[in-house]
């Protein structure tokens, strides 16, 4: 179920969202939902990365390049 949420955002951010909405020919609400999904995905990734980083470092995986070499 979709629920409405009211937020206050600075005028400059709203202007950027509106410009993106026009550019992509999408409703503003779709653009905002997509931005929130992207933000949450990045946050989840960072949390997971923080949890596995000690394990990876213990195995000598210090960079993305190290990971790709192991794959």
C-alpha positions as CSV (number, residue, x, y, z in Angstrom):
1,X,0.0,0.0,0.0
2,X,1.3,3.5,-0.9
3,X,1.1,6.0,1.8
4,X,1.6,9.8,1.5
5,X,4.5,11.4,3.4
6,X,4.9,15.1,3.7
7,X,8.4,16.5,3.9
8,X,10.0,19.9,3.7
9,X,12.9,20.4,1.4
10,X,14.9,23.4,0.5
11,X,13.8,25.4,-2.6
12,X,17.1,24.6,-4.5
13,X,16.5,20.8,-4.1
14,X,12.9,21.1,-5.2
15,X,14.1,23.1,-8.2
16,X,16.5,20.3,-9.1
17,X,13.9,17.7,-8.7
18,X,11.4,19.6,-10.8
19,X,14.1,20.1,-13.5
20,X,14.8,16.3,-13.5
21,X,11.1,15.6,-13.6
22,X,10.8,17.7,-16.8
23,X,13.9,16.3,-18.3
24,X,12.9,12.7,-17.8
25,X,9.2,13.4,-18.5
26,X,8.2,11.7,-15.3
27,X,5.9,12.9,-12.5
28,X,7.7,14.6,-9.6
29,X,6.6,11.9,-7.2
30,X,8.2,9.2,-9.4
31,X,11.5,11.1,-9.5
32,X,11.4,11.5,-5.7
33,X,10.6,7.8,-5.2
34,X,13.4,6.8,-7.5
35,X,15.8,9.1,-5.6
36,X,14.8,7.6,-2.3
37,X,15.2,4.0,-3.6
38,X,18.7,4.9,-4.9
39,X,19.7,6.5,-1.6
40,X,18.4,3.5,0.4
41,X,20.3,1.1,-1.9
42,X,23.5,3.0,-1.3
43,X,23.0,3.0,2.4
44,X,22.3,-0.7,2.5
45,X,25.4,-1.4,0.4
46,X,27.6,0.7,2.7
47,X,26.2,-1.1,5.8
48,X,26.9,-4.5,4.2
49,X,30.4,-3.4,3.1
50,X,31.1,-2.2,6.6
51,X,30.2,-5.6,8.0
52,X,32.3,-7.6,5.5
53,X,35.3,-5.3,5.3
54,X,37.1,-6.9,8.3
55,X,36.6,-10.4,6.8
56,X,37.9,-9.2,3.4
57,X,40.9,-7.4,4.9
58,X,41.8,-10.6,6.9
59,X,42.0,-12.4,3.6
60,X,44.1,-9.7,1.9
61,X,41.3,-8.1,0.0
62,X,42.0,-4.4,0.4
63,X,40.8,-2.9,-2.9
64,X,38.1,-3.6,-5.5
65,X,40.9,-4.8,-7.7
66,X,41.9,-7.4,-5.2
67,X,38.3,-8.7,-5.1
68,X,38.2,-8.9,-8.9
69,X,41.5,-10.7,-9.1
70,X,40.0,-13.4,-6.7
71,X,36.9,-13.7,-8.8
